[in-house]
Every structure is written in structure tokens, then in C-alpha cells.
Amino acid sequence: MGKVIVAGGGIGGLAAALSVARQGHEAVVLERSEHFAELGAGLQLAPNGMHALERLGLGAEVRALAVHVEQLRFMDGVTGEYVTHVPLTGRYRERFGNPYVVVHRGELHGLLLAACRDTSGIELCTSRSVAGYTHDGRRVTAVMEGGERVEGDALIGADGIHSAVRRQLVGDGEPRISGITVHRAIIPMEQVPEHLRWNAVTWWAGPGCHFVHYAIAGGKYLNLAASFHDGATRALAGVPVDRRVVDGLFTMLDETPRRLLALGEQWKSWVLIDRAPVDCWTDGPVTLLGDAAHPMLHYAAQGACQALEDAVVLGELLDGGRAEFARWFNRYNQQRRSRTAAVQKISRDSIALWHPAGAAAEARNAALSGMSTDELHDHLAWMHGERDFTTVPPALPHRGAAR
């Protein structure tokens, strides 16, 4: 058995710690903040994410607190017309083996944190910001910003899109700025007109923009996320923005989405960033996980799911016995890189689905409305229905799928 250092105490880092501890290893989680907490609002979990949580022992707890979504609904944001929907009950749940749910990020993080605290062999440390590492092929030292050193047998960099571990391991510079800003707010459900309280993840697609909303916190709140292709060139995260600014950006949308947007208060803005896929995110007994390994735009709603998949695959490879972390990590990298690269690519490519205008938008609507329920489910099956967490879309080659 070995001692595994985990850099980062977010959803991916805590899931990784729980996964490796379940295999009998020690885990030390180093979180840069003074407290373990998760920022953000709504989080979508497709069945593949729920399968991962079940293998971490948290499936029942998440299902109990989550909103079980009945459909993914696609609307023309300009005309207000219904285009299509993906049913998420009945055949969907039978085929993919779990519901499609939404939770507050803090709720999921809290469950993972409680599970880690209840698991022997996991040490949780705050105010520890990992700046880099050294290793000799078998032992690793995580080096903190203040010079403190933590030694172990392995290091997992789960320290997010600005990962210091990735900076040293991959060295690919700053993340790519998408030029899209997303504005987020949460409103009490009682403020929403009853006829708009749909149990659905709903998209209103417009020219260079789209607006998404869905219930969270057991249906007590409506999560609002409005994306606008404004050509932003500087990364921002969680910056307060006046509601009048948000209202003014989406005047091209129909009355119904604008009515919902107008309910939002205390808006905050993020400029969306990601990175290009890489083939190698492992250096001997050091590896990356989640956004540190394969950060993606949120348009496929798979970021948390892929981090959870990472944690399960990685933990289950560390099957006890002699601690050969370099070999295990290399295998994990090989098993996960093509699938995650494919999700990164689809997340970028989906901008073309949400943001066209005029004839292109009409063609999109016609194509989507012409698809049957089975065809829509088939399109999602490689992501949502995956259980061993290595499948890529059949149309993509196994290597280099997202170049």
C-alpha cells in the first residue's frame, strides 16, 4: 500500500481521495483555501456520472437530494418556438441504468467531503497550495508555495484548470480563452411563473448566445446561465455584474426567456476557458485528474462527470499490493485520454449548435426536430451510457480524436 498526495480539494480531488482510499491506500488532500468549499451553482450529472458515484458509494445519497430531470428541452430562443426534447425517463433510464439529475455543486461537494471524513486513511489539509513537485521515479515530494514539503508515493494533480502540477508536467501555458462569457444567477422557485416551472434542462438558442435554466436544491431554486459570445480576451471568474447589463445583452431573445432572465439578481460572470487535449498527463508517479488533465467547456455538461470517471478508473487500478504507481498511472492515462479528448472536442463543437443565426439556425432546428427519440438517445449513448469509462464515439478514431 502507498501514500497518495492529492493536490486540490474540489469535487475531483475528494473523489480521487475516496477512490484510492477504498483500495487500501492512504490519501492526503492538500487544499489551497482555508476551508473545503465548492463555488458555483447548478451541476448536471448524466447517468455515467451517477454510475461513478455509485462505485464511490454515494449513488443513493445523490439520488435522494437531486432533482431528477424529465427532459432536455431545446427551444428557438428568437422565435420562442419548441424545437425538440430528449426524454430522460422510461426508456432512457432503462437503457442507461440511472437518472439524469441536477444538484447544487456545494451539495455534491459536501457529500464527498463527509464521505472522506468518514473514511479511514484520508487526511484533509487546508491552506496548502501546491506549487510544484519533485520525484525520483518512486517517491514524490509536493512542494508548497511557502516551501513546505509533503512526501508520498504518488501525486495526483486535481488542482483545476490553472493547475500548478500541470504547469510543471505538461507546460502548455495559459488556458485558451473562448471569447464567451456566461452570466449565472439563482432565484427562488416561487418567483417563477407556475407555467414555466418545467422539470427540464431547457436551452433557448439565439444568435451568438444561449440561455439555460433548470431547478436545483430539490426544486427550491431555478439556476440561470446565460452565455454570450462577446469576444472576451481576458479570463474572469465569479465577477459581479449588474442585472441591467445582462438584460441588455439578450434583447434579441423571445419574451419568455427574457422574462426569466429579468428575474435574476446578484448575477456573476465567468469567461469560459479550456485547453486542447494532450496525449500524456502522467510523469512517473505523478498524474493529473479532472480539469487539470482535460478541462472542457460546459456545453456537454460533462466536466464533473468526467472528473468522477477519472477518480473511479484511477482508484480501481490501484488494486493494492506492491505500490507501482508509475505503471498504474500510465495505464490510467492510456485508458482515459481518448474518451476525455472526445468530450473536450464535442464541448467545443457544440457552440455551433447553440449559436447560429438565420438560415443556419433554421437548418439546425429542422435537423433536430426530425430526429426520433431513439436517435437522440443513440447520439448520447457513448457518453451517458458508459460504465467502464473508456468508450469514445464510434465515428472517432481511438487515438487523436480531438486534435
Backbone torsions as a table, in degrees:
resi	resn	phi	psi	omega
1	MET	NA	156.4	-175.9
2	GLY	-134.4	173.0	176.9
3	LYS	-106.0	119.2	-176.9
4	VAL	-108.8	123.5	175.4
5	ILE	-90.7	131.5	177.2
6	VAL	-115.8	116.9	176.7
7	ALA	-87.9	111.4	179.1
8	GLY	112.7	126.1	-178.0
9	GLY	-111.7	32.7	174.2
10	GLY	-83.9	-162.6	-178.2
11	ILE	-59.1	-47.7	-179.0
12	GLY	-65.3	-43.5	-178.6
13	GLY	-64.8	-44.4	178.8
14	LEU	-66.7	-39.4	177.3
15	ALA	-63.0	-40.0	178.3
16	ALA	-63.7	-44.4	179.4
17	ALA	-60.7	-43.9	179.7
18	LEU	-64.0	-40.1	-177.9
19	SER	-67.2	-45.0	-178.3
20	VAL	-72.1	-33.3	178.3
21	ALA	-66.8	-33.5	178.3
22	ARG	-66.1	-17.1	176.0
23	GLN	-94.9	6.0	175.2
24	GLY	96.8	1.1	179.2
25	HIS	-88.4	157.7	170.5
26	GLU	-81.0	148.3	175.9
27	ALA	-134.1	131.9	175.8
28	VAL	-118.7	114.7	-177.9
29	VAL	-96.5	123.1	-179.4
30	LEU	-108.7	108.2	-178.1
31	GLU	-106.0	132.1	-175.6
32	ARG	-70.4	-30.1	-176.7
33	SER	-79.6	169.5	179.1
34	GLU	-75.2	-20.4	-179.1
35	HIS	-136.5	153.8	171.7
36	PHE	-81.0	117.1	-179.2
37	ALA	-155.9	159.7	179.7
38	GLU	-126.2	119.9	178.3
39	LEU	-83.4	160.3	177.2
40	GLY	113.7	-172.2	-174.5
41	ALA	-127.8	-112.6	-174.4
42	GLY	-72.8	150.0	-179.6
43	LEU	-139.9	126.7	179.0
44	GLN	-95.5	137.0	178.2
45	LEU	-126.3	108.8	174.4
46	ALA	-75.3	170.9	-178.1
47	PRO	-54.5	-32.6	178.8
48	ASN	-63.5	-38.5	175.5
49	GLY	-66.0	-37.1	177.2
50	MET	-67.6	-37.5	175.7
51	HIS	-60.1	-42.0	179.0
52	ALA	-63.2	-43.2	179.8
53	LEU	-64.9	-34.6	175.7
54	GLU	-62.1	-40.8	-179.3
55	ARG	-72.4	-15.1	172.9
56	LEU	-93.8	0.1	177.8
57	GLY	85.1	16.3	-174.6
58	LEU	-120.7	8.5	-176.3
59	GLY	-59.2	-47.5	-176.8
60	ALA	-64.7	-41.1	-179.6
61	GLU	-63.9	-40.9	-179.9
62	VAL	-68.9	-44.0	178.3
63	ARG	-58.9	-34.7	-176.7
64	ALA	-69.1	-33.3	-177.0
65	LEU	-100.3	-13.1	-173.8
66	ALA	-81.9	159.9	167.8
67	VAL	-87.3	122.1	-179.5
68	HIS	-87.5	106.1	-171.5
69	VAL	-77.1	140.3	-177.8
70	GLU	-92.5	-23.9	-179.2
71	GLN	-162.2	156.3	166.1
72	LEU	-100.9	115.5	-171.7
73	ARG	-110.3	129.0	-178.4
74	PHE	-111.7	122.5	-177.8
75	MET	-120.8	148.9	169.7
76	ASP	-78.5	112.1	-174.1
77	GLY	-68.6	-23.5	-177.8
78	VAL	-82.4	-47.6	-178.2
79	THR	-87.9	-19.2	-175.6
80	GLY	78.9	7.4	-175.6
81	GLU	-84.6	143.9	173.6
82	TYR	-69.2	135.5	179.0
83	VAL	-106.7	-57.2	179.3
84	THR	-166.0	174.1	172.1
85	HIS	-149.2	154.0	175.1
86	VAL	-103.1	111.5	177.5
87	PRO	-66.5	137.0	-177.0
88	LEU	-116.6	12.0	176.5
89	THR	-114.2	-173.1	173.5
90	GLY	53.2	-115.8	-174.6
91	ARG	-61.3	-34.5	179.6
92	TYR	-60.7	-51.0	-178.2
93	ARG	-68.0	-35.6	176.5
94	GLU	-64.9	-41.8	-177.2
95	ARG	-71.1	-43.4	-172.2
96	PHE	-100.4	-6.5	167.1
97	GLY	81.6	3.3	179.4
98	ASN	-159.2	160.2	175.9
99	PRO	-77.6	164.5	169.0
100	TYR	-96.2	121.2	-173.1
101	VAL	-127.9	162.8	170.9
102	VAL	-127.7	142.8	178.3
103	VAL	-137.9	166.3	167.8
104	HIS	-78.9	140.4	-179.2
105	ARG	-55.7	-39.2	-179.8
106	GLY	-63.9	-32.9	178.9
107	GLU	-65.9	-47.1	179.7
108	LEU	-65.1	-43.9	178.5
109	HIS	-60.0	-41.1	179.9
110	GLY	-62.6	-39.5	177.6
111	LEU	-65.4	-42.7	178.5
112	LEU	-64.8	-40.8	179.6
113	LEU	-63.9	-44.5	178.9
114	ALA	-62.4	-40.3	179.3
115	ALA	-64.1	-40.1	178.0
116	CYS	-64.8	-41.6	179.7
117	ARG	-65.7	-27.9	-179.8
118	ASP	-89.1	-1.6	-175.9
119	THR	-104.3	122.5	178.0
120	SER	-66.2	145.4	178.8
121	GLY	94.3	-1.3	177.7
122	ILE	-111.5	124.4	175.8
123	GLU	-110.3	128.2	-177.0
124	LEU	-109.3	120.8	-175.4
125	CYS	-123.8	129.3	177.0
126	THR	-101.9	170.6	179.5
127	SER	54.9	39.1	177.3
128	ARG	-126.5	99.1	-177.6
129	SER	-99.8	109.9	-177.8
130	VAL	-73.9	126.2	-179.6
131	ALA	-104.8	-19.4	-178.5
132	GLY	176.5	-167.9	-176.6
133	TYR	-157.0	162.7	168.0
134	THR	-133.1	154.1	174.6
135	HIS	-155.6	156.9	178.1
136	ASP	-112.7	17.9	-178.3
137	GLY	99.5	-24.1	-179.2
138	ARG	-127.9	-34.8	178.8
139	ARG	-116.7	147.4	-176.6
140	VAL	-124.9	144.1	171.1
141	THR	-122.4	119.7	173.5
142	ALA	-87.0	128.4	-175.9
143	VAL	-106.1	122.8	-179.5
144	MET	-81.5	164.0	179.1
145	GLU	-59.5	-32.8	179.7
146	GLY	-86.8	2.6	178.5
147	GLY	99.5	-13.6	177.6
148	GLU	-60.2	147.8	-176.6
149	ARG	-125.9	137.2	177.2
150	VAL	-123.4	123.9	-176.1
151	GLU	-101.8	147.5	177.0
152	GLY	-163.2	-173.0	178.9
153	ASP	-91.3	-17.5	-177.1
154	ALA	-158.5	159.0	177.8
155	LEU	-134.7	127.7	173.9
156	ILE	-109.5	117.8	176.4
157	GLY	-85.6	99.7	176.5
158	ALA	-116.0	40.1	-171.5
159	ASP	-100.4	30.0	166.5
160	GLY	81.1	-174.9	-172.7
161	ILE	-66.9	-23.4	176.7
162	HIS	-100.3	30.6	-173.6
163	SER	-51.6	125.8	173.4
164	ALA	-71.1	-32.5	178.1
165	VAL	-66.1	-42.4	177.4
166	ARG	-64.5	-39.5	-179.3
167	ARG	-54.0	-41.7	179.1
168	GLN	-78.7	-39.8	-173.1
169	LEU	-76.3	-47.0	-176.2
170	VAL	-99.0	-43.9	178.1
171	GLY	66.8	42.3	-176.9
172	ASP	-103.0	21.9	172.3
173	GLY	75.5	-157.0	-176.7
174	GLU	-78.7	156.4	176.3
175	PRO	-62.8	159.6	177.3
176	ARG	-79.5	130.9	177.1
177	ILE	-89.7	125.7	-172.1
178	SER	-77.4	-20.6	-172.7
179	GLY	82.1	10.2	-179.8
180	ILE	-119.0	133.3	175.9
181	THR	-110.8	133.2	176.2
182	VAL	-111.1	132.8	179.6
183	HIS	-108.7	129.7	-173.8
184	ARG	-125.0	144.8	175.0
185	ALA	-154.3	161.4	176.1
186	ILE	-127.3	135.1	179.6
187	ILE	-128.7	147.2	175.3
188	PRO	-60.7	139.3	-176.0
189	MET	-63.7	-27.5	-179.4
190	GLU	-66.1	-16.1	176.5
191	GLN	-81.1	-13.4	-177.0
192	VAL	-88.2	130.5	176.4
193	PRO	-52.9	138.5	-174.1
194	GLU	-56.5	-36.7	-176.3
195	HIS	-74.1	-4.9	177.2
196	LEU	-110.6	8.7	179.8
197	ARG	-86.4	65.8	-177.1
198	TRP	-79.6	139.0	172.7
199	ASN	-86.7	70.9	-174.5
200	ALA	-153.0	150.8	162.7
201	VAL	-85.5	114.9	-171.5
202	THR	-114.3	129.5	176.3
203	TRP	-110.1	132.2	169.8
204	TRP	-110.9	109.0	-174.3
205	ALA	-95.9	132.8	179.2
206	GLY	-137.4	179.2	-179.2
207	PRO	-68.8	113.1	179.7
208	GLY	67.8	18.7	-178.5
209	CYS	-161.4	163.8	166.4
210	HIS	-161.3	161.1	-174.0
211	PHE	-131.3	128.8	-178.3
212	VAL	-120.7	141.9	173.2
213	HIS	-147.1	149.9	176.8
214	TYR	-165.6	158.3	-178.4
215	ALA	-77.2	145.8	174.3
216	ILE	-136.5	176.9	176.9
217	ALA	53.9	49.7	178.7
218	GLY	66.7	19.9	-179.7
219	GLY	91.0	6.3	-178.9
220	LYS	-77.3	-24.4	-176.1
221	TYR	-133.5	156.6	172.3
222	LEU	-109.8	124.2	177.9
223	ASN	-87.8	127.7	-179.3
224	LEU	-114.3	133.5	176.0
225	ALA	-142.5	114.2	-175.5
226	ALA	-117.9	118.1	-177.7
227	SER	-101.1	139.2	-179.8
228	PHE	-137.4	126.7	-179.0
229	HIS	-82.1	87.3	-173.2
230	ASP	-103.0	3.9	179.6
231	GLY	72.8	23.3	-179.2
232	ALA	-54.4	138.8	-178.1
233	THR	-116.9	-1.9	-178.6
234	ARG	-127.9	132.1	-178.0
235	ALA	-71.1	131.0	176.2
236	LEU	-132.1	149.9	-179.6
237	ALA	-143.4	119.9	174.8
238	GLY	67.3	33.7	-177.9
239	VAL	-87.6	125.6	178.2
240	PRO	-60.3	142.7	179.4
241	VAL	-139.1	141.4	-178.3
242	ASP	-66.1	138.7	-178.9
243	ARG	-59.4	-30.0	179.8
244	ARG	-67.1	-31.0	176.2
245	VAL	-65.5	-46.4	179.7
246	VAL	-62.7	-47.0	179.4
247	ASP	-57.3	-39.3	-176.8
248	GLY	-71.4	-21.3	-178.8
249	LEU	-76.9	-24.6	-168.8
250	PHE	-117.0	33.4	-179.6
251	THR	-67.3	-18.4	179.6
252	MET	-76.6	-10.9	-177.9
253	LEU	-81.7	162.9	-178.8
254	ASP	-68.3	166.6	-176.0
255	GLU	-58.0	-41.4	-175.3
256	THR	-65.1	-51.9	176.7
257	PRO	-62.3	-35.6	178.5
258	ARG	-66.4	-33.7	177.5
259	ARG	-63.8	-41.2	177.5
260	LEU	-69.0	-41.5	178.0
261	LEU	-60.4	-36.2	-177.4
262	ALA	-67.2	-17.0	178.7
263	LEU	-78.5	-18.4	-175.2
264	GLY	-69.1	140.2	173.9
265	GLU	-134.9	163.5	179.5
266	GLN	51.9	48.4	178.1
267	TRP	-66.4	145.4	171.0
268	LYS	-131.0	150.1	-172.0
269	SER	-121.4	144.8	174.7
270	TRP	-131.1	135.1	168.8
271	VAL	-88.2	124.3	-173.5
272	LEU	-73.5	135.0	179.8
273	ILE	-135.1	154.3	173.6
274	ASP	-154.4	-169.9	176.8
275	ARG	-138.4	160.3	173.0
276	ALA	-74.4	148.1	177.2
277	PRO	-62.5	151.2	173.4
278	VAL	-127.4	150.7	179.6
279	ASP	-75.2	-33.2	-173.1
280	CYS	-123.7	120.7	173.6
281	TRP	-126.3	29.4	179.4
282	THR	-129.6	139.3	177.2
283	ASP	-133.4	90.4	-177.5
284	GLY	58.8	-122.6	-179.0
285	PRO	-86.1	23.9	178.3
286	VAL	-123.6	134.2	178.2
287	THR	-146.1	171.6	-179.4
288	LEU	-116.6	161.3	-177.5
289	LEU	-150.3	146.2	175.7
290	GLY	64.5	-138.0	-176.6
291	ASP	-63.4	-23.4	175.7
292	ALA	-68.5	-31.5	-178.2
293	ALA	-91.3	-44.0	-171.1
294	HIS	-148.0	63.6	-179.0
295	PRO	-63.2	139.3	-175.2
296	MET	-136.9	154.6	171.0
297	LEU	-64.0	156.2	-172.8
298	HIS	-84.6	8.2	-171.3
299	TYR	-72.4	-16.2	172.2
300	ALA	-98.0	-0.2	179.3
301	ALA	53.0	43.3	-175.4
302	GLN	-124.0	2.8	-175.8
303	GLY	-58.9	-52.4	179.4
304	ALA	-67.1	-39.1	179.5
305	CYS	-59.9	-43.0	-178.9
306	GLN	-69.2	-35.0	175.6
307	ALA	-64.9	-40.8	178.0
308	LEU	-65.9	-40.8	175.3
309	GLU	-59.6	-46.1	177.0
310	ASP	-51.7	-50.2	-175.2
311	ALA	-60.5	-42.0	-178.8
312	VAL	-67.2	-49.1	-179.2
313	VAL	-60.1	-46.6	-178.4
314	LEU	-62.6	-48.7	-178.7
315	GLY	-61.8	-41.8	-176.6
316	GLU	-72.5	-17.8	173.2
317	LEU	-77.2	-25.1	-179.3
318	LEU	-85.8	71.8	-165.3
319	ASP	-86.2	28.8	177.2
320	GLY	82.9	-172.1	-179.2
321	GLY	72.6	-150.7	-178.1
322	ARG	-63.4	131.4	-175.4
323	ALA	-80.5	93.4	179.1
324	GLU	-109.1	68.8	-170.5
325	PHE	-65.8	-36.3	179.5
326	ALA	-59.7	-42.7	179.4
327	ARG	-69.0	-43.9	179.8
328	TRP	-63.2	-42.6	-178.1
329	PHE	-66.8	-38.3	177.8
330	ASN	-62.4	-40.4	179.0
331	ARG	-66.5	-43.4	176.2
332	TYR	-56.9	-46.7	178.7
333	ASN	-58.1	-46.1	-179.6
334	GLN	-64.0	-38.6	-176.9
335	GLN	-74.1	-27.9	-171.0
336	ARG	-102.9	-22.0	-167.6
337	ARG	-65.8	-38.9	-177.0
338	SER	-72.0	-40.2	179.3
339	ARG	-65.2	-47.3	-178.3
340	THR	-67.4	-35.9	176.7
341	ALA	-63.0	-38.1	178.7
342	ALA	-65.4	-39.0	177.8
343	VAL	-68.4	-39.2	175.5
344	GLN	-58.1	-44.4	-178.3
345	LYS	-64.8	-46.1	-179.4
346	ILE	-64.6	-34.8	178.6
347	SER	-63.4	-39.1	175.5
348	ARG	-71.1	-46.6	-175.2
349	ASP	-63.7	-26.2	-175.9
350	SER	-69.0	-12.2	174.2
351	ILE	-56.5	-35.8	178.8
352	ALA	-66.2	-21.1	176.7
353	LEU	-80.3	-38.8	-174.4
354	TRP	-84.1	-31.2	-163.4
355	HIS	-113.0	8.1	179.6
356	PRO	-71.3	166.0	-179.8
357	ALA	-131.5	162.8	172.4
358	GLY	57.8	-130.7	-176.1
359	ALA	-61.4	-35.9	179.9
360	ALA	-64.9	-38.9	177.4
361	ALA	-67.4	-38.4	178.2
362	GLU	-64.5	-41.0	178.5
363	ALA	-64.9	-41.0	176.2
364	ARG	-59.4	-47.7	-179.3
365	ASN	-59.5	-41.9	-179.3
366	ALA	-65.1	-41.1	-179.6
367	ALA	-65.9	-44.5	-178.5
368	LEU	-68.3	-43.0	-177.8
369	SER	-68.2	-19.8	179.2
370	GLY	-85.0	-4.9	-178.5
371	MET	-87.2	137.6	177.5
372	SER	-78.7	168.6	177.5
373	THR	-59.1	-44.4	179.4
374	ASP	-62.5	-38.8	178.1
375	GLU	-65.4	-39.8	177.4
376	LEU	-64.0	-43.2	177.4
377	HIS	-65.0	-39.7	178.0
378	ASP	-59.6	-38.2	-178.3
379	HIS	-64.1	-31.4	-177.4
380	LEU	-95.7	-8.8	-167.9
381	ALA	-59.2	-40.0	-175.8
382	TRP	-65.8	-26.9	176.1
383	MET	-89.4	-59.4	-169.9
384	HIS	-72.7	-29.5	-175.1
385	GLY	-94.3	1.6	-174.4
386	GLU	-71.3	138.6	179.4
387	ARG	-123.5	-22.8	174.9
388	ASP	-101.0	-4.5	168.9
389	PHE	66.7	33.2	176.6
390	THR	-127.6	-4.9	-173.5
391	THR	-76.2	137.8	172.7
392	VAL	-114.3	166.4	179.5
393	PRO	-58.4	138.0	-178.7
394	PRO	-55.6	-28.9	-177.0
395	ALA	-78.0	-11.2	-176.8
396	LEU	-101.3	140.6	173.9
397	PRO	-64.7	157.6	-175.9
398	HIS	-67.3	-34.4	-179.5
399	ARG	-110.4	144.3	175.6
400	GLY	67.2	28.4	-172.0
401	ALA	-66.8	-25.5	-173.2
402	ALA	-119.1	31.3	179.9
403	ARG	-73.3	NA	NA
